[in-house]
């Protein structure tokens, strides 16, 4: 799936509203809030992209199962053809 965003894109200032105590504690620990926020947003985008991918795969599998239910598999068609040829030769 790869990157869900351009990691080389220019940084932009944004305004966030966070719990004041959380900000104080994070700063006291020397945490980089911008990097943490960017990482959290990137992780969420990745999770959502994966969920969409999983849904697409599930739908493709369901469509394949419906096809097999209606028409059978290629091996079943070949087997039936070979059996029919064998019956015709007798």
N, C-alpha and C positions, 0 to 999 in steps of 0.2 A: 504494500500500500504506500510506503514511503512517507515523506513529510506531509503534514496536513496544512502547512503554511510555509511561506518563504522566510527562512531563518536569516537571510541576508538583507531583508527589507529594512529601511531606515526606521529608527525608533521615533515614536510620537508621544508627546505628553498627553496624559488623560487624567481625569479626576475620578477618584474612587472614594467611597465612603466606607470606612472600616470602624469597628469597635475601638474606642479610644484606649481602653486597657490593653487590648490585643496589640495595638500599635506600639504602646509604651514597652510592653514586655518583649516584643519582637526587636525593637531598637536596642533595648538593654542587652539583648543576646547578640547584637551585631548582625542581625538578619537583613538581607537585601530584599525589601518588600517588592520592588519592581521585578526582580528576578523570580521571586516566589510567585507573584501574580502571573507573570508570563508563563512560568512552568505549569501552573495550575490551569490556566486557560488552554495551553497547548495540550495538556493531558486530557482535558475534557473534550476538546475538538477531536483528538485521536480516538477517544472512547466512542464518541458519536459517529465518527467515520467508520469505525469497526462495526458498530451496531447496524449502520446502513448496509455495509458490505455483507454482514451475516444475514440480514433480511433478504438481500438480493439473491444470495446463494440458496437460502431456504426456499425462495419462490422458484428459482430455477430447478431445484431438486423436486419440488412439488409438481412443476410442469412436466418434468421428465417422468415422474411416477405416473401422472395422468396419461401421458403418451404410451407408456408401457402397458398400462391397464387397458387402453383402447386398442392398440395395435400389436402389442407383444414386442419382444426383443428381436434383434437381428438374428441371434442364434436360434431362437424359436422358429423364425421364418425359414432359415436355412435348413434346420432339422426337418421341418414339415415338407419343404421342397425335396430334400433327399429321400424322405420316406415315400413321397408321392412318385418319384422317379423309380424307386425300388419296386413299388406296387405295380407300376406300368410295365416294368421289364418282365414281370412274372407271367 
